């Protein structure tokens, strides 16, 4: 399993208590809750994450 070492907080996070972080490795993107980093990480492929972002940016995700 790929190790996610480099995490960054979402620039769209409203406050310090309401934010997510994104971590990347060559074949995986991780998504976790900043205030509960040990609570688990959602892992998706880079292609799936890119498709998710595209849907958000084009407002097709409801």
C-alpha atoms as an extended CHARMM CRD file, in Angstrom:
* protein
*
        62  EXT
         1         1  UNK       CA              0.0000000000        0.0000000000        0.0000000000  PROA      1               0.0000000000
         2         2  UNK       CA              1.3450000000        3.4220000000       -0.9620000000  PROA      2               0.0000000000
         3         3  UNK       CA              2.4540000000        5.7240000000        1.8470000000  PROA      3               0.0000000000
         4         4  UNK       CA              0.8760000000        9.1650000000        1.7680000000  PROA      4               0.0000000000
         5         5  UNK       CA              3.5490000000       11.5020000000        3.1080000000  PROA      5               0.0000000000
         6         6  UNK       CA              2.7480000000       14.9490000000        1.7870000000  PROA      6               0.0000000000
         7         7  UNK       CA             -0.5460000000       16.3720000000        2.9780000000  PROA      7               0.0000000000
         8         8  UNK       CA             -2.0620000000       19.7870000000        2.2970000000  PROA      8               0.0000000000
         9         9  UNK       CA             -5.1620000000       21.4480000000        3.6410000000  PROA      9               0.0000000000
        10        10  UNK       CA             -7.8900000000       22.3520000000        1.2050000000  PROA      10              0.0000000000
        11        11  UNK       CA             -7.8090000000       26.0080000000        0.2000000000  PROA      11              0.0000000000
        12        12  UNK       CA            -11.6260000000       25.9400000000        0.3210000000  PROA      12              0.0000000000
        13        13  UNK       CA            -11.7700000000       24.9620000000        3.9870000000  PROA      13              0.0000000000
        14        14  UNK       CA            -13.8370000000       27.5320000000        5.8380000000  PROA      14              0.0000000000
        15        15  UNK       CA            -12.2560000000       27.2760000000        9.2860000000  PROA      15              0.0000000000
        16        16  UNK       CA             -9.6430000000       25.3300000000       11.1970000000  PROA      16              0.0000000000
        17        17  UNK       CA            -12.4080000000       23.0740000000       12.5300000000  PROA      17              0.0000000000
        18        18  UNK       CA            -14.0540000000       22.3810000000        9.1820000000  PROA      18              0.0000000000
        19        19  UNK       CA            -11.3910000000       21.2250000000        6.7680000000  PROA      19              0.0000000000
        20        20  UNK       CA            -10.0480000000       18.3180000000        4.8020000000  PROA      20              0.0000000000
        21        21  UNK       CA             -6.5470000000       17.4270000000        3.7350000000  PROA      21              0.0000000000
        22        22  UNK       CA             -5.3600000000       15.8070000000        0.5420000000  PROA      22              0.0000000000
        23        23  UNK       CA             -2.3270000000       13.5420000000        0.4260000000  PROA      23              0.0000000000
        24        24  UNK       CA             -0.7630000000       12.0830000000       -2.6810000000  PROA      24              0.0000000000
        25        25  UNK       CA              1.4390000000        9.1980000000       -3.7120000000  PROA      25              0.0000000000
        26        26  UNK       CA              2.1840000000        8.0400000000       -7.2600000000  PROA      26              0.0000000000
        27        27  UNK       CA             -0.9140000000        5.8320000000       -7.6160000000  PROA      27              0.0000000000
        28        28  UNK       CA             -3.2520000000        7.1090000000       -4.8910000000  PROA      28              0.0000000000
        29        29  UNK       CA             -4.9240000000       10.2220000000       -3.4990000000  PROA      29              0.0000000000
        30        30  UNK       CA             -5.8830000000       10.2700000000        0.1700000000  PROA      30              0.0000000000
        31        31  UNK       CA             -8.5780000000       12.4260000000        1.7420000000  PROA      31              0.0000000000
        32        32  UNK       CA             -8.8630000000       12.8780000000        5.5000000000  PROA      32              0.0000000000
        33        33  UNK       CA            -10.4590000000       15.0910000000        8.1390000000  PROA      33              0.0000000000
        34        34  UNK       CA             -7.9210000000       17.5920000000        9.4930000000  PROA      34              0.0000000000
        35        35  UNK       CA             -9.3140000000       17.5010000000       13.0190000000  PROA      35              0.0000000000
        36        36  UNK       CA             -9.3950000000       13.6780000000       13.1160000000  PROA      36              0.0000000000
        37        37  UNK       CA             -6.3180000000       12.5390000000       11.2170000000  PROA      37              0.0000000000
        38        38  UNK       CA             -6.3430000000        9.1120000000       12.8570000000  PROA      38              0.0000000000
        39        39  UNK       CA            -10.0200000000        8.5880000000       12.0070000000  PROA      39              0.0000000000
        40        40  UNK       CA             -9.3260000000        7.0510000000        8.6260000000  PROA      40              0.0000000000
        41        41  UNK       CA             -8.3950000000        8.0270000000        5.1070000000  PROA      41              0.0000000000
        42        42  UNK       CA            -10.4560000000        7.7020000000        1.9680000000  PROA      42              0.0000000000
        43        43  UNK       CA             -8.1330000000        6.4670000000       -0.8040000000  PROA      43              0.0000000000
        44        44  UNK       CA             -8.9990000000        6.8770000000       -4.4760000000  PROA      44              0.0000000000
        45        45  UNK       CA             -7.1280000000        6.7240000000       -7.7640000000  PROA      45              0.0000000000
        46        46  UNK       CA             -5.7950000000        9.9770000000       -9.2270000000  PROA      46              0.0000000000
        47        47  UNK       CA             -8.2060000000        9.5590000000      -12.1750000000  PROA      47              0.0000000000
        48        48  UNK       CA            -11.2150000000        9.1890000000       -9.8650000000  PROA      48              0.0000000000
        49        49  UNK       CA            -10.1250000000       12.2190000000       -7.8310000000  PROA      49              0.0000000000
        50        50  UNK       CA             -9.6800000000       14.3040000000      -10.9870000000  PROA      50              0.0000000000
        51        51  UNK       CA            -13.1640000000       13.2900000000      -12.1660000000  PROA      51              0.0000000000
        52        52  UNK       CA            -14.5780000000       14.2250000000       -8.7490000000  PROA      52              0.0000000000
        53        53  UNK       CA            -12.9530000000       17.6740000000       -8.9020000000  PROA      53              0.0000000000
        54        54  UNK       CA            -14.2300000000       18.2210000000      -12.4430000000  PROA      54              0.0000000000
        55        55  UNK       CA            -17.7700000000       17.4180000000      -11.3300000000  PROA      55              0.0000000000
        56        56  UNK       CA            -17.5010000000       19.8330000000       -8.4130000000  PROA      56              0.0000000000
        57        57  UNK       CA            -16.0700000000       22.6150000000      -10.5760000000  PROA      57              0.0000000000
        58        58  UNK       CA            -18.8120000000       22.2250000000      -13.1720000000  PROA      58              0.0000000000
        59        59  UNK       CA            -21.4860000000       22.0140000000      -10.4550000000  PROA      59              0.0000000000
        60        60  UNK       CA            -22.7090000000       18.6300000000      -11.6120000000  PROA      60              0.0000000000
        61        61  UNK       CA            -22.3840000000       17.0760000000       -8.1620000000  PROA      61              0.0000000000
        62        62  UNK       CA            -25.5280000000       17.4540000000       -6.0930000000  PROA      62              0.0000000000
